Amino acid sequence: MTAHTPVVVGINLGHDGGAALITDTTMVAISEERLNRTRYSPGWQAALLYCLRAAQVRLQDVDLIAVSGIGHHPPTVGETGLTHFDIDPTRIVPVDHHLSHAYTAYCLSPYDEATVLVVDGGGNNHDTETYYAATRDGIDRLGGNPPERPRAGGIGATYEAFTNWLGWHEQEAGKTMALASYGDPDAHRTPLFDVTGATVHGRLARTHAAGVVELAERTGADFGPFDSRGDHPRGIDAAAYVQAQTEQALGALAEQAIAATGLGNLCFAGGVALNCVAADKLRRLDAVAGYFAPPTSSDRGQALGCALYAWHQLTGDLPRRPLTHDYFGRTYTDTEIEQALTRDPRSGLVERRRTPYRWRRESDIAAAAAQMIADGRIIGWFQGGSELGPRALGGRSILADPRTTAGSEALNDRIKHREPFRPFAPAVLASHARDWFELDVPSPFMLLAPPVREDRTDKIAGVVHVDRTARVQTVDPSVSPAFAALIEHVRQITGVPVVLNTSFNDREPIVETPAHALATFQACALDALCIGDYLVERS
């Protein structure tokens, strides 16, 4: 690294903590949970070391470090903990939480001008919804929720509260979204939100499950028993209710924000942007000329947004790095893979369950994997760098045959150990996507849930949700050559250019290293593991 090359780092102190590093040629980022194996973990030390090593940069080479967190105010320099590493305080800058989201949404988008909408459970200064006008000249905040309105009245906090009431952690809102398709959204008529101009006023007076209890007492609504976890019809209707009300509020908010900025392209970020059912409806609004949400919309992307902000502050140039993939992790060499396979202590392998296996190098790992999938086997797929966002996109995936429900049922029951109502995603060759889904735009990040074409539903039954939608990932061979090659081989064998794709984990963070992949392979009921060019099978 030459002395004059700018190097910046971003750090997130809150839940889903992590670090990111940017140079003029490099962007590397990772969540702390991928390394310490604790879901939603705060912290950044291991992630920072990972980024420095991946970019071959020393800490003293870093010009500026931008840091964000959650709470009433952005963290002070002293609260970051960085001064313990003898870092000059002038090299540390705090970043507003929602502004960090806005940098991720705009700087990674394909648009020169856009309305940026940030919606989450809460940031700094009581923010839950904010909107910005973004151009090459800068990102300017134009409005948001009034600070005197309680956080409980926000869209994200309301969705979190219902998720808690149903029995899940607030970070598991995807379960509520999946359950919603089974319920009646009109079971409750009381509006959850009023949108006046570009300001949201929700009806909840308290956060978490207590807010739902108070709402039920005030309105007489019956949301079923607490902690029903999808096992009570009134709870299922409650999920459908909050989902429908969220979609309506987001639509009204987006239209008003676009009217205020005069910019028709919409960049959406914050945890609520991961609600792919709402996002697919949002992008279809007449007011929305173009739509983009980064795969790192939630707080997993905070560190990256901070790094983009730091680059702008350091160089004076607002970074424009349109995103084509989410592979921000480092790649692993054949030597590192073989160290894990041979149980070399240097691999860091920690086996939760020791299972006999055999392994060999394949001349065409994509072809071998495709044949196994076509034969009904469920495989782990570990290729290249890891995804930064919460959704596996062919870097750290579990793959299965989408043509029947056998694979999805086996995944839920004996591998992922998930609720049976949760769907799995189809990964489809981009050139075939319109033939199988009602989708007129690329969806490379699995952030949209369009309908499956009616004449195709029975051909990919394993990835069709109860409402005939699917959380689609379109796969471009120029972006993900190994993953695209696998799907093309599947197409040649079965006639279906689709595989069932889910994250490579089992009630743990998505695997990061070869050792993590091998440990998870042994601990669950996967049939095989494809890691680089190596095929691992049970003995």
C-alpha positions as CSV (number, residue, x, y, z in Angstrom):
1,M,0.0,0.0,0.0
2,T,1.5,3.3,-1.1
3,A,1.6,6.2,1.3
4,H,-0.6,8.4,-0.9
5,T,-3.4,5.9,-1.4
6,P,-6.5,6.8,0.7
7,V,-7.6,4.1,3.2
8,V,-10.8,4.5,5.2
9,V,-12.6,2.2,7.7
10,G,-16.2,2.1,8.9
11,I,-17.3,0.5,12.2
12,N,-20.7,-0.3,13.6
13,L,-21.0,-0.4,17.4
14,G,-24.5,-1.6,17.7
15,H,-26.2,-5.0,17.1
16,D,-24.9,-6.6,13.9
17,G,-21.6,-4.9,14.6
18,G,-18.8,-5.2,12.1
19,A,-16.2,-3.4,10.1
20,A,-15.6,-2.3,6.5
21,L,-12.5,-1.0,4.7
22,I,-12.3,0.9,1.4
23,T,-9.4,2.0,-0.8
24,D,-9.6,3.2,-4.4
25,T,-9.7,-0.4,-5.6
26,T,-11.0,-2.4,-2.7
27,M,-14.1,-2.8,-0.6
28,V,-14.1,-5.5,2.1
29,A,-16.5,-5.9,4.9
30,I,-17.8,-8.4,7.4
31,S,-20.1,-8.7,10.4
32,E,-18.6,-9.6,13.8
33,E,-21.1,-12.5,14.1
34,R,-19.6,-14.3,11.1
35,L,-16.4,-14.6,13.1
36,N,-17.4,-15.0,16.7
37,R,-20.4,-17.2,15.7
38,T,-22.9,-15.3,17.9
39,R,-26.0,-14.1,16.1
40,Y,-26.7,-10.3,16.0
41,S,-23.4,-9.8,17.9
42,P,-22.1,-6.3,18.6
43,G,-18.4,-5.7,18.5
44,W,-16.0,-4.9,15.7
45,Q,-12.4,-6.0,16.7
46,A,-12.3,-9.3,14.9
47,A,-14.1,-7.8,11.9
48,L,-11.6,-5.0,11.7
49,L,-8.6,-7.3,11.9
50,Y,-10.2,-9.4,9.2
51,C,-10.6,-6.4,6.9
52,L,-7.0,-5.2,7.5
53,R,-5.6,-8.6,6.7
54,A,-7.8,-9.1,3.6
55,A,-6.7,-5.7,2.2
56,Q,-3.1,-6.2,3.4
57,V,-3.3,-2.9,5.3
58,R,-1.9,-2.0,8.7
59,L,-4.0,0.0,11.2
60,Q,-1.5,2.9,11.0
61,D,-2.1,3.1,7.3
62,V,-5.8,4.0,7.8
63,D,-6.5,7.7,7.2
64,L,-9.9,8.0,8.7
65,I,-12.3,5.8,10.7
66,A,-16.0,6.6,10.8
67,V,-18.2,5.0,13.5
68,S,-21.9,4.7,14.0
69,G,-24.1,3.2,16.7
70,I,-27.6,3.2,18.0
71,G,-28.9,5.4,20.9
72,H,-29.9,8.9,21.5
73,H,-26.8,10.3,19.8
74,P,-23.9,9.1,17.5
75,P,-21.0,7.7,19.6
76,T,-18.4,10.1,20.8
77,V,-14.8,9.5,20.0
78,G,-14.2,8.2,23.6
79,E,-17.2,5.8,23.3
80,T,-15.8,4.1,20.2
81,G,-13.1,2.3,22.1
82,L,-10.6,3.1,19.3
83,T,-8.4,5.3,21.4
84,H,-7.3,2.2,23.3
85,F,-5.4,1.3,20.1
86,D,-3.5,4.6,20.2
87,I,-5.4,6.0,17.2
88,D,-5.2,9.7,16.9
89,P,-8.7,11.1,17.9
90,T,-8.6,13.4,14.8
91,R,-8.7,10.2,12.7
92,I,-12.0,9.2,14.2
93,V,-15.4,10.7,13.1
94,P,-18.9,9.8,14.3
95,V,-21.7,9.2,11.8
96,D,-25.4,9.6,12.3
97,H,-27.0,6.1,12.1
98,H,-29.6,7.0,9.4
99,L,-27.1,9.0,7.4
100,S,-24.9,5.9,7.3
101,H,-27.8,3.9,5.8
102,A,-28.4,6.7,3.3
103,Y,-24.7,6.5,2.1
104,T,-25.1,2.8,1.6
105,A,-28.3,3.2,-0.3
106,Y,-27.2,5.9,-2.6
107,C,-23.5,5.3,-3.2
108,L,-24.0,1.7,-4.1
109,S,-27.0,2.5,-6.4
110,P,-26.9,2.9,-10.2
111,Y,-28.6,6.4,-9.9
112,D,-26.9,9.8,-10.1
113,E,-30.0,11.4,-8.5
114,A,-32.4,9.8,-6.1
115,T,-34.8,10.1,-3.2
116,V,-33.3,8.1,-0.3
117,L,-35.7,6.7,2.2
118,V,-34.4,5.1,5.4
119,V,-36.9,3.2,7.6
120,D,-35.8,1.0,10.6
121,G,-36.5,0.2,14.2
122,G,-34.5,3.3,15.4
123,G,-31.3,5.2,14.9
124,N,-30.0,8.3,16.6
125,N,-32.0,11.4,17.7
126,H,-35.2,9.3,17.8
127,D,-35.1,8.7,14.0
128,T,-37.2,5.9,12.6
129,E,-38.1,7.3,9.2
130,T,-36.0,9.8,7.3
131,Y,-35.7,10.9,3.7
132,Y,-32.9,12.6,1.7
133,A,-32.3,14.2,-1.7
134,A,-29.1,12.6,-3.1
135,T,-27.1,13.9,-6.1
136,R,-23.4,13.8,-7.0
137,D,-23.1,17.0,-4.9
138,G,-24.1,15.3,-1.7
139,I,-26.8,13.7,0.4
140,D,-29.1,16.2,2.0
141,R,-31.6,15.3,4.7
142,L,-35.0,16.9,3.9
143,G,-37.2,15.5,6.6
144,G,-38.3,12.6,8.9
145,N,-40.3,11.7,11.9
146,P,-40.6,14.5,14.5
147,P,-38.2,13.8,17.4
148,E,-41.0,14.2,19.9
149,R,-42.9,11.3,18.5
150,P,-42.1,8.1,20.5
151,R,-40.0,5.5,18.7
152,A,-42.9,3.1,19.3
153,G,-44.8,5.0,16.6
154,G,-42.4,4.1,13.9
155,I,-43.0,1.5,11.1
156,G,-40.0,-0.6,12.1
157,A,-40.6,-0.5,15.8
158,T,-44.3,-1.5,15.2
159,Y,-43.3,-4.4,13.1
160,E,-40.7,-5.4,15.8
161,A,-43.4,-5.2,18.5
162,F,-45.7,-7.6,16.6
163,T,-42.7,-9.9,15.9
164,N,-42.0,-10.0,19.7
165,W,-45.7,-10.6,20.5
166,L,-45.7,-13.6,18.1
167,G,-42.7,-15.0,20.1
168,W,-39.6,-14.1,18.2
169,H,-36.6,-11.8,18.6
170,E,-37.1,-8.4,17.0
171,Q,-34.4,-9.2,14.5
172,E,-36.5,-12.1,13.2
173,A,-39.1,-10.0,11.4
174,G,-38.7,-12.2,8.4
175,K,-40.7,-14.9,10.2
176,T,-43.6,-12.5,10.6
177,M,-43.4,-11.6,6.9
178,A,-43.5,-15.3,6.0
179,L,-46.4,-16.0,8.4
180,A,-48.4,-13.1,7.1
181,S,-49.2,-14.8,3.8
182,Y,-51.3,-17.4,5.7
183,G,-53.5,-14.8,7.5
184,D,-56.4,-12.4,6.8
185,P,-55.0,-8.8,6.6
186,D,-58.6,-7.5,7.1
187,A,-59.2,-9.3,10.4
188,H,-58.5,-5.9,12.1
189,R,-59.7,-2.6,10.8
190,T,-57.9,-0.2,13.0
191,P,-55.2,1.7,11.1
192,L,-51.8,1.2,12.5
193,F,-50.3,4.3,10.9
194,D,-51.2,7.8,9.8
195,V,-49.0,9.3,7.1
196,T,-49.2,13.0,7.0
197,G,-47.0,14.5,4.3
198,A,-43.8,12.5,4.7
199,T,-44.3,12.0,8.5
200,V,-45.5,8.7,10.1
201,H,-47.5,8.5,13.3
202,G,-48.0,5.0,14.4
203,R,-50.7,3.9,16.9
204,L,-48.4,1.9,19.3
205,A,-47.6,3.7,22.5
206,R,-44.9,1.3,23.7
207,T,-42.2,-0.7,22.0
208,H,-41.8,-4.5,22.0
209,A,-44.7,-6.9,22.9
210,A,-46.0,-4.5,25.6
211,G,-47.0,-2.2,22.8
212,V,-49.2,-4.8,21.2
213,V,-50.8,-5.6,24.6
214,E,-51.6,-2.0,25.2
215,L,-53.1,-1.6,21.6
216,A,-55.3,-4.7,22.1
217,E,-56.6,-3.3,25.4
218,R,-57.3,0.1,23.9
219,T,-59.0,-1.2,20.8
220,G,-60.5,-4.5,21.8
221,A,-58.5,-6.3,19.2
222,D,-57.7,-10.0,19.7
223,F,-54.2,-10.9,18.5
224,G,-54.3,-14.4,20.0
225,P,-52.1,-15.6,22.8
226,F,-48.6,-14.3,23.4
227,D,-45.8,-16.4,22.0
228,S,-48.0,-18.3,19.5
229,R,-45.2,-18.7,17.0
230,G,-47.6,-19.3,14.1
231,D,-49.7,-21.9,15.9
232,H,-52.8,-19.8,16.5
233,P,-55.1,-18.4,13.9
234,R,-55.5,-15.0,15.6
235,G,-51.7,-14.7,15.7
236,I,-51.5,-15.5,12.0
237,D,-54.0,-12.8,11.3
238,A,-52.0,-10.4,13.4
239,A,-49.0,-11.0,11.2
240,A,-51.1,-10.4,8.1
241,Y,-52.5,-7.2,9.6
242,V,-49.1,-5.7,10.5
243,Q,-47.7,-6.7,7.1
244,A,-50.6,-5.1,5.2
245,Q,-50.5,-1.9,7.3
246,T,-46.7,-1.7,6.8
247,E,-47.1,-1.9,3.0
248,Q,-49.7,0.8,3.0
249,A,-47.6,3.2,5.2
250,L,-44.5,2.6,3.2
251,G,-46.2,3.3,-0.1
252,A,-47.7,6.6,1.2
253,L,-44.4,7.6,2.7
254,A,-42.4,6.9,-0.5
255,E,-44.8,8.8,-2.6
256,Q,-44.7,11.8,-0.3
257,A,-40.9,11.7,0.0
258,I,-40.5,11.6,-3.8
259,A,-42.9,14.5,-4.1
260,A,-40.8,16.5,-1.6
261,T,-37.5,15.8,-3.4
262,G,-38.7,15.9,-6.9
263,L,-36.5,12.9,-7.6
264,G,-38.2,9.8,-9.0
265,N,-35.5,7.2,-8.4
266,L,-36.0,5.6,-5.0
267,C,-33.1,4.2,-2.9
268,F,-34.4,2.4,0.2
269,A,-32.4,1.3,3.3
270,G,-32.8,0.4,6.9
271,G,-34.0,-2.9,8.2
272,V,-37.5,-2.5,6.9
273,A,-36.0,-2.5,3.3
274,L,-35.4,-6.3,3.8
275,N,-39.2,-6.8,3.8
276,C,-39.2,-8.1,0.2
277,V,-43.0,-8.4,-0.1
278,A,-43.4,-4.7,0.7
279,A,-40.4,-3.8,-1.5
280,D,-41.9,-5.5,-4.5
281,K,-45.0,-3.4,-4.2
282,L,-43.0,-0.3,-3.4
283,R,-41.0,-0.5,-6.7
284,R,-44.2,-0.8,-8.7
285,L,-45.7,2.5,-7.5
286,D,-46.3,5.0,-10.4
287,A,-44.2,7.6,-8.5
288,V,-41.1,5.3,-8.5
289,A,-39.1,5.7,-11.7
290,G,-36.3,3.3,-10.5
291,Y,-35.8,1.3,-7.4
292,F,-32.7,0.1,-5.5
293,A,-32.1,-1.3,-2.1
294,P,-28.7,-2.6,-1.1
295,P,-28.4,-6.2,0.1
296,T,-26.9,-4.7,3.3
297,S,-30.0,-2.6,4.0
298,S,-30.1,-3.6,7.7
299,D,-27.5,-2.7,10.3
300,R,-25.2,-5.3,8.8
301,G,-24.5,-2.5,6.3
302,Q,-23.8,0.2,8.8
303,A,-20.0,-0.3,8.8
304,L,-20.0,-0.1,5.0
305,G,-22.1,3.1,5.0
306,C,-19.7,4.6,7.5
307,A,-16.7,3.7,5.3
308,L,-18.4,5.4,2.3
309,Y,-19.0,8.5,4.5
310,A,-15.4,8.5,5.6
311,W,-14.2,8.3,2.0
312,H,-16.4,11.4,1.2
313,Q,-15.0,13.3,4.2
314,L,-11.4,12.4,3.5
315,T,-11.3,12.9,-0.3
316,G,-14.1,15.3,-0.9
317,D,-15.5,12.9,-3.5
318,L,-18.9,11.3,-2.9
319,P,-18.1,7.7,-3.8
320,R,-20.2,6.2,-6.6
321,R,-19.7,2.4,-6.6
322,P,-22.8,0.8,-8.2
323,L,-23.2,-2.6,-6.8
324,T,-23.4,-5.8,-8.8
325,H,-22.8,-8.3,-6.0
326,D,-22.7,-8.7,-2.3
327,Y,-19.5,-10.7,-2.0
328,F,-17.6,-8.4,0.4
329,G,-15.7,-11.2,2.2
330,R,-12.2,-12.5,1.4
331,T,-11.6,-15.7,-0.7
332,Y,-9.9,-18.7,0.7
333,T,-7.0,-20.6,-0.9
334,D,-6.9,-24.3,-1.7
335,T,-4.3,-24.6,1.0
336,E,-6.7,-23.1,3.6
337,I,-9.5,-25.4,2.4
338,E,-7.3,-28.5,2.7
339,Q,-6.1,-27.4,6.2
340,A,-9.8,-27.6,7.3
341,L,-10.4,-30.9,5.4
342,T,-7.3,-32.5,7.1
343,R,-8.3,-31.1,10.5
344,D,-5.1,-29.1,10.6
345,P,-5.2,-26.9,13.8
346,R,-4.3,-23.8,11.8
347,S,-7.7,-23.9,10.1
348,G,-9.5,-23.1,13.4
349,L,-11.8,-26.1,13.0
350,V,-14.1,-26.6,16.0
351,E,-16.3,-29.7,15.3
352,R,-19.6,-29.6,17.1
353,R,-20.1,-33.2,16.0
354,R,-17.4,-35.4,14.5
355,T,-18.7,-37.3,11.5
356,P,-16.6,-39.5,9.1
357,Y,-16.3,-38.0,5.7
358,R,-14.2,-38.4,2.5
359,W,-13.1,-35.7,0.1
360,R,-11.6,-35.3,-3.3
361,R,-10.9,-32.6,-5.8
362,E,-13.4,-32.3,-8.8
363,S,-12.5,-31.2,-12.3
364,D,-15.9,-29.5,-12.6
365,I,-17.4,-28.9,-9.2
366,A,-20.5,-27.1,-10.7
367,A,-21.4,-30.1,-12.8
368,A,-20.9,-32.5,-9.9
369,A,-23.1,-30.3,-7.7
370,A,-25.8,-30.0,-10.3
371,Q,-26.0,-33.8,-10.7
372,M,-26.4,-34.3,-7.0
373,I,-29.1,-31.6,-6.8
374,A,-31.0,-33.2,-9.7
375,D,-30.7,-36.6,-7.9
376,G,-32.5,-35.0,-4.9
377,R,-29.5,-34.5,-2.6
378,I,-29.0,-31.4,-0.4
379,I,-25.6,-29.8,-0.6
380,G,-23.6,-27.0,1.0
381,W,-22.1,-24.6,-1.5
382,F,-19.0,-22.5,-0.5
383,Q,-17.4,-20.4,-3.2
384,G,-15.5,-17.2,-3.3
385,G,-16.1,-14.4,-0.8
386,S,-19.0,-14.4,1.6
387,E,-22.0,-12.2,1.4
388,L,-22.2,-9.2,3.7
389,G,-26.0,-9.1,3.9
390,P,-28.3,-11.6,5.7
391,R,-29.2,-13.5,2.5
392,A,-27.0,-16.1,0.9
393,L,-26.5,-15.4,-2.8
394,G,-24.4,-18.3,-4.0
395,G,-21.3,-17.6,-1.9
396,R,-22.3,-19.4,1.3
397,S,-25.5,-21.3,0.3
398,I,-27.4,-24.6,0.9
399,L,-28.9,-25.8,-2.4
400,A,-31.6,-28.3,-3.3
401,D,-33.9,-29.3,-6.1
402,P,-36.8,-26.9,-6.4
403,R,-39.1,-29.1,-8.4
404,T,-40.9,-30.7,-5.4
405,T,-41.5,-29.9,-1.8
406,A,-39.4,-32.8,-0.7
407,G,-36.2,-30.8,-0.5
408,S,-37.8,-27.8,1.3
409,E,-39.5,-30.1,3.8
410,A,-36.2,-31.9,4.5
411,L,-34.4,-28.6,4.9
412,N,-36.9,-27.3,7.5
413,D,-37.1,-30.6,9.3
414,R,-33.6,-32.1,9.5
415,I,-31.1,-29.4,8.4
416,K,-32.3,-25.8,9.1
417,H,-34.7,-26.7,11.9
418,R,-37.0,-23.9,11.0
419,E,-40.7,-23.2,11.2
420,P,-42.6,-25.1,8.5
421,F,-44.3,-21.9,7.2
422,R,-41.1,-20.3,6.1
423,P,-40.4,-20.4,2.4
424,F,-37.1,-21.0,0.5
425,A,-35.8,-18.8,-2.3
426,P,-35.3,-19.7,-6.0
427,A,-32.1,-18.7,-7.6
428,V,-32.7,-18.5,-11.4
429,L,-30.5,-17.7,-14.3
430,A,-31.1,-14.1,-15.1
431,S,-31.8,-14.8,-18.8
432,H,-34.7,-17.1,-17.8
433,A,-36.2,-15.1,-15.0
434,R,-39.1,-13.5,-16.9
435,D,-40.2,-16.9,-18.2
436,W,-40.7,-18.2,-14.6
437,F,-41.6,-15.1,-12.5
438,E,-43.6,-11.9,-13.0
439,L,-40.4,-9.9,-12.8
440,D,-39.4,-7.1,-15.2
441,V,-36.2,-6.0,-13.5
442,P,-33.1,-7.9,-12.2
443,S,-33.3,-9.1,-8.6
444,P,-29.7,-10.1,-7.8
445,F,-30.0,-9.6,-4.1
446,M,-33.1,-11.6,-3.2
447,L,-34.9,-8.4,-2.1
448,L,-38.1,-8.7,-4.2
449,A,-40.9,-11.2,-4.0
450,P,-42.8,-11.2,-7.3
451,P,-45.5,-13.8,-8.2
452,V,-44.5,-17.0,-9.8
453,R,-46.0,-17.4,-13.3
454,E,-49.1,-19.5,-12.9
455,D,-48.1,-22.1,-15.5
456,R,-44.7,-22.6,-13.7
457,T,-45.9,-23.1,-10.1
458,D,-46.1,-26.8,-10.2
459,K,-42.7,-27.1,-11.8
460,I,-40.9,-25.4,-8.9
461,A,-43.2,-26.3,-6.0
462,G,-40.4,-26.2,-3.5
463,V,-39.8,-22.5,-3.7
464,V,-43.4,-21.2,-4.2
465,H,-44.9,-19.5,-1.1
466,V,-48.6,-20.0,-0.1
467,D,-49.5,-16.7,-1.8
468,R,-47.8,-17.8,-5.1
469,T,-44.9,-15.4,-4.6
470,A,-41.2,-16.2,-4.4
471,R,-38.2,-14.3,-3.0
472,V,-36.2,-14.4,-6.3
473,Q,-32.5,-14.1,-6.9
474,T,-31.5,-13.6,-10.5
475,V,-28.0,-15.0,-11.2
476,D,-25.8,-13.3,-13.9
477,P,-22.9,-15.4,-15.2
478,S,-20.7,-12.4,-15.4
479,V,-21.1,-11.7,-11.7
480,S,-21.4,-15.2,-10.2
481,P,-19.8,-17.5,-12.8
482,A,-19.5,-20.6,-10.6
483,F,-23.1,-20.4,-9.3
484,A,-24.5,-19.6,-12.8
485,A,-22.6,-22.6,-14.2
486,L,-24.2,-24.9,-11.6
487,I,-27.7,-23.6,-12.4
488,E,-27.0,-24.0,-16.1
489,H,-26.0,-27.7,-15.5
490,V,-29.2,-28.2,-13.5
491,R,-31.2,-26.7,-16.5
492,Q,-29.5,-29.1,-18.9
493,I,-30.3,-32.1,-16.7
494,T,-33.8,-31.2,-15.5
495,G,-35.1,-28.5,-17.9
496,V,-35.5,-26.1,-14.9
497,P,-33.1,-23.1,-14.7
498,V,-33.7,-22.8,-11.0
499,V,-32.2,-24.1,-7.7
500,L,-33.6,-23.8,-4.2
501,N,-31.2,-21.5,-2.3
502,T,-31.0,-20.8,1.4
503,S,-28.2,-19.7,3.7
504,F,-25.5,-22.0,4.8
505,N,-26.2,-22.3,8.5
506,D,-28.2,-24.2,11.1
507,R,-29.5,-21.9,13.9
508,E,-26.1,-20.0,13.8
509,P,-24.6,-17.2,11.7
510,I,-23.9,-18.0,8.1
511,V,-20.6,-19.8,7.7
512,E,-17.6,-17.7,6.8
513,T,-14.5,-19.9,6.8
514,P,-13.8,-23.4,5.4
515,A,-13.6,-24.6,8.9
516,H,-17.1,-23.2,9.7
517,A,-18.5,-24.9,6.6
518,L,-17.0,-28.3,7.5
519,A,-18.2,-28.0,11.1
520,T,-21.8,-27.2,10.0
521,F,-21.7,-30.0,7.4
522,Q,-20.9,-32.5,10.0
523,A,-23.3,-31.1,12.6
524,C,-26.4,-31.2,10.3
525,A,-27.8,-33.6,7.8
526,L,-26.4,-32.2,4.6
527,D,-25.6,-34.9,2.0
528,A,-22.5,-33.2,0.6
529,L,-20.3,-30.1,0.7
530,C,-18.8,-28.4,-2.3
531,I,-16.1,-26.1,-1.1
532,G,-14.0,-24.5,-3.8
533,D,-13.1,-27.4,-6.2
534,Y,-13.4,-30.0,-3.4
535,L,-16.3,-32.3,-2.9
536,V,-16.9,-33.6,0.6
537,E,-19.3,-36.6,1.3
538,R,-20.2,-38.6,4.3
539,S,-18.2,-41.9,4.5
